Amino acid sequence: MKSALLVISAIVIVLLLPSTMWAINEFRSKDHAEPHIVDTGVGETDADVVLSQELFGNQTSNVTIVSDNALDAPIPATYTENTRTLNVTGLNADDTRTLDITYKIDALVDYVGAGIAARVWPVFIILGIIGLVAAGIYSATRRGE
């Protein structure tokens, strides 16, 4: 019975793992918003914007863009880490607009130890899951269940 409870505990932790990873990333990051006035020329539907902070994880999925131009459908395309340049596509050609860019930045940049610990937590969780399964197997074979 004890081994079954250990394995069920491991299964529950595995099911909660995605939300735990999301919560850890939310703890590690915070939203930062800034406006940018962007011009596009004739036939140009993309533009480069230099961000004031580093993009968290260098992932464009951490960026949302709203344009004051109704003809735009702005999408973050690529991000260049060393220059902090974000390429935005889906803009109306030959137009001027203000892009309100909201993106995640590292919330723990001033707390080096907390940032490292938050990155290591998933490893401890996975090792805990493996430990629970191993303890369940050991408990089952030890007592002959």
QUICORBEL-V371978 format. One record per residue. RES is the residue in three letters. OMEGA is omega in whole degrees, -180 to 180 (NA if undefined). NEAR is the number of other ideal C-beta (glycine too) atoms within 10 Angstrom. Layout:
{{RES/OMEGA/NEAR} {RES/OMEGA/NEAR}}
This chain:
{{MET/-180/9} {LYS/-179/12} {SER/178/18} {ALA/178/12} {LEU/178/12} {LEU/180/20} {VAL/177/17} {ILE/177/12} {SER/178/16} {ALA/179/19} {ILE/179/13} {VAL/179/12} {ILE/178/15} {VAL/179/14} {LEU/180/9} {LEU/-175/12} {LEU/180/14} {PRO/180/9} {SER/176/9} {THR/179/13} {MET/178/13} {TRP/-179/10} {ALA/178/12} {ILE/178/15} {ASN/176/16} {GLU/177/11} {PHE/-177/13} {ARG/-174/19} {SER/174/19} {LYS/-179/12} {ASP/177/12} {HIS/-178/18} {ALA/176/10} {GLU/178/13} {PRO/176/11} {HIS/174/17} {ILE/-173/10} {VAL/175/21} {ASP/172/11} {THR/180/19} {GLY/179/10} {VAL/179/6} {GLY/179/7} {GLU/179/13} {THR/176/16} {ASP/-179/16} {ALA/177/18} {ASP/179/13} {VAL/178/19} {VAL/-179/10} {LEU/-179/18} {SER/180/10} {GLN/176/13} {GLU/179/15} {LEU/-178/23} {PHE/179/20} {GLY/-179/14} {ASN/-177/11} {GLN/179/12} {THR/176/17} {SER/178/9} {ASN/-176/18} {VAL/169/21} {THR/-176/14} {ILE/176/21} {VAL/-180/13} {SER/176/20} {ASP/176/12} {ASN/-176/16} {ALA/-179/8} {LEU/-180/10} {ASP/170/20} {ALA/-171/13} {PRO/179/24} {ILE/175/14} {PRO/-174/21} {ALA/-178/14} {THR/178/12} {TYR/177/20} {THR/-171/13} {GLU/-172/9} {ASN/178/5} {THR/-177/10} {ARG/-178/15} {THR/178/13} {LEU/177/23} {ASN/-178/15} {VAL/177/25} {THR/178/13} {GLY/-180/14} {LEU/177/24} {ASN/-178/17} {ALA/174/12} {ASP/-176/12} {ASP/176/16} {THR/180/11} {ARG/172/20} {THR/177/12} {LEU/173/21} {ASP/-175/15} {ILE/176/22} {THR/-178/13} {TYR/-179/23} {LYS/175/21} {ILE/-180/16} {ASP/-179/17} {ALA/-175/18} {LEU/-177/17} {VAL/179/13} {ASP/-177/8} {TYR/-173/12} {VAL/-179/9} {GLY/180/8} {ALA/178/14} {GLY/179/15} {ILE/-180/10} {ALA/180/12} {ALA/177/17} {ARG/-177/13} {VAL/-177/10} {TRP/179/15} {PRO/178/14} {VAL/178/9} {PHE/179/10} {ILE/179/17} {ILE/176/13} {LEU/176/10} {GLY/178/13} {ILE/178/17} {ILE/178/11} {GLY/178/12} {LEU/179/20} {VAL/179/17} {ALA/178/12} {ALA/177/16} {GLY/178/20} {ILE/180/13} {TYR/-179/12} {SER/-179/17} {ALA/-178/16} {THR/-178/10} {ARG/-176/9} {ARG/178/10} {GLY/-180/5} {GLU/NA/11}}
